[in-house]
Amino acid sequence: MSDASKVSLEDLLGIMAMLRDKDHGCPWDRKQTFRTIAPHTLEEVYEVIDTIERDDYEHLANELGDLLFQVVFYAQLGAEEGYFDFSDVVSEIGQKLLTRHPHVFPDATMESFGTSSDISTEEVQGNWEQIKQAEREQKGNSTVSILDDIPLAFPALTRSRKIQKRASNVGFDWPDYTGVTTKVHEELAELSEAIMSDDSAHIEEELGDVFFSLVNLSRHLKKDPEACLRQANQKFEKRFRRLEQKISNEGLDMQSMSIEQLEQYWQLAKSED
């Protein structure tokens, strides 16, 4: 995009206000609310992640723009309702970054930047959680829990990881991954027993415990379970499409083939990775 055609942040905020104009705005934009926009926000987040994971950096700015538009939309809705505006959004995150990085901004001001610090990454993460917990307690809830404010709407794997991380911050955790690995095997054994009992509710419970333990293992191995599963999905899809093509090229019908035949083609598809 040439400099002459570039749109500034101020322009973007103006465009958003025009889209919501009661007389001349867009009918679709005018009818939106916080709740109706929320699903679109989730879609845009996933599209940003997908672009990054495909190393498609040529289109990343475009996807990030779509995500920024969601923030701008919420800010416009907030301003119309008298809740907040875009400057409040910027101020909130700015203050949060200053207060949560005392090793970078000792006085929680930009002017205090520059003081040397030898703090480690682990210490930074520990301090971050302690500061966030203090912020939660300052909200005035006398029964505050370390698990408070973990959104229920999070994907289950992500929420599981958040819960486990919070518990770990107060010492409720295995010392290393070996204990978690043992726990995974224990949960798998309990799942096998539940399957043998043919108790649907028990199977569901034990299967959930297996997932929870696997998320815990991924956390100890410093891996994101959502990212790991997305990669596994992509790998399977790539191989399965290759398998389908091979079978089609030979004029065969997958549904009429035996599991042994399918396994042979699957191994061929895997060998081409």
Secondary structure, DSSP 4 states (H G I P E B T S, - for coil): --GGG---HHHHHHHHHHHT-TTTS-HHHHT--HHHHHHHHHHHHHHHHHHHHTT-TTTHHHHHHHHHHHHHHHHHHHHHHTS--HHHHHHHHHHHHHHT-TTT-TTSSGGGTT------HHHHHHHHHHHHHHHHHTTT-TT--TTTT--TTS-HHHHHHHHHHHHHHTT-S-SSHHHHHHHHHHHHHHHHHHHHHT-HHHHHHHHHHHHHHHHHHHHHTT--HHHHHHHHHHHHHHHHHHHHHHHHHTT--GGGS-HHHHHHHHHHHHHT-
